Amino acid sequence: MFLKKKNAENENNDVDHHQISRLSFMTTLTSSTIMTFVPFISKSYATDEDDVTSTKPQSSRTIEGCPKPIPGKPNNCIATSNIKQLENYSPPWTFEVTPNEAFARLKGLMKTDSSFTIVEIDEDEKYIQVDVQRTFNTKDRMEFLVKGDDKVVIFKSNEIEGNGLTDLGINKKRVDDLRLKSGGVFQLMGEGLTADSIDGGKFGRRNGIAGQLKAFYGLQSGEGFQDIFEE
C-alpha cells in the first residue's frame, strides 16, 4: 500500500515537472519571438516616421521687394516688403476668414479683369502670380501670398516691360481696387487708426507707420533694426 502511494506521488511529481517544464519552454519561446520582432517593428516604424519627416514640404515662397530706385528712372513698383522705401511701400492685407477662403477669394479677384493673365497658382503655398497688360508696350506683374499663420496677404505689383515713363501710380491703385472689390474680406493693416494714433498721442507712444511695421514684423523693440526704422 505504501509502495503504491509512493509511486502515485512520483507520477504526480513527474506530471507537475513536465507541466512546469512545458510552461517554461512556452514562456521562453514567446519571449524570444517578441524580442526578435520588436526591433524589426520598431525599426520599420522609425523608418516610416523619418520618411514622413524628411518629405514634409517646407514653405519656400517669398515675395521680394521693389528694386532700389535709379536716379532719372521711374520705379513703377509697390510691395509690402519695402519698409525702407516708403514711397514703394503698401501695408499688407489682413483677413478674418480661413486661409483657404482668403485664397479662394483672391483667385476670384484675378478673374475680374480681362487684362489679367494668371501665370502661376500654387495651391499648397497659397501663392498666385498674374501678368497685366497695361498698354500695348507696358506690362506689369502682380504677386500675392496668403500667410495663414499671420492671417495677412503680402504682395508686390511692378512693371516688367515698360517705356521708361512713370505709371502715375497705377500699380498701387490697381492693388487697392482689388482689395476694395473683395467686399470687406481683405482689410488694410492699420486701417481705422485715428490721427491721434498716427501722431503717437499725448503719451508719445509713436504708433505711426514705423510702430505699425515694428508690430507686424515682431520688432517691437527695434533692437538691431535701427537702420530700417530710421526716423
Order of alpha helices (4+ residues) and beta strands (2+ residues): alpha-beta-beta-alpha-beta-beta-beta-beta-alpha-beta-alpha-alpha
